[in-house]
Each structure stands twice: as C-alpha cells, then as structure tokens.
Amino acid sequence: MKLNGRIERKGSRVIRKRAALLASALTPIAKQGERAALLHARRGLELNVYGTVSGEYDRTGHLRTELFADSVANAGTLGITVGDRAPYASEIEFGTGPYELNQAQLQAYLDALPRGGLLRFGRTGQAYLLPGPYVGPALMFARTLTRERLNALVVALWS
C-alpha cells in the first residue's frame, strides 16, 4: 500500500488573505463602536440628568465635558472604553444612599436591556439620589453593535 500526502498551499493563502482583511477592518469597526458609545452615553445623560426637572444641584455640564470613549484594535483584539472623568460620575451612574446600586445589580439591569435601550430609575434634580446610568448602557450598546459588525464581516469574508 502506498500513501501519498499533499498539502494545498492555495488554501492557506486564502486563509491568510482573509485574516489580513479581517485585521484591517478591526480599526474602522472599533472607531464606529467608539462613536456609537459616545452618542449613546450622551443620550443617557440627557435622559437621566440634563433633561430632567432641576432642583438641588447646579447643572454645570461637567458630566458632558468629561465624558469620553476610546477604542483600540490590532491584529487580534478590539476594545472599546467608555467613561466619565467627572468626580461625581459614579454617583450618577450607581446612585447614592439607600438607592445605590451595586455592580451586580446594575449589570443585571444592563443584561436585560434591549438593543439600544436606556435605563431610567426616575432620577431628577429633585430626586438626585436615584441612579441615572449612562455609561453602562452606552458600553452595552457599543458591544452589541460591534459584535453585529464583526459577525457580518466574518460571514462576508468566509462565504
């Protein structure tokens, strides 16, 4: 019995080419996710802070100016960061006092959000102890959009 083996080099070239196309598409996808996250966080700020009845605190706009989103992509990873550098941002995100959410509670609400959803717990200028999450929903939205775009890209490359 004689066994002959042969490796198709053409197939490995195709895979390398598709992998290179995938890697080159990561940065634009990451930038799209970054922009979507920032816009979504601004929507959340309007809903939970700036678009509510004023009350006990001054609306300086500091949360808006300190809001940020960043993205990074390389050959093997893609990451999106969303946050707010305002010193009281976590008090807005999680609430304070008896209304404060812990990370697990907030995550449970975020996991139940529909695509593009925002969270509202009734926070206003007068009910300012209630949480008004805007960073978490923005990150969830960016993650969903990014996964959808990556899935579409992989399907297009390997179809």
Secondary structure as UniProt FT lines:
FT   HELIX           9..45
FT   HELIX           46..50
FT   HELIX           62..66
FT   STRAND          67..73
FT   STRAND          78..84
FT   TURN            87..88
FT   HELIX           89..94
FT   HELIX           97..99
FT   HELIX           103..111
FT   TURN            115..116
FT   TURN            128..129
FT   HELIX           135..158
//
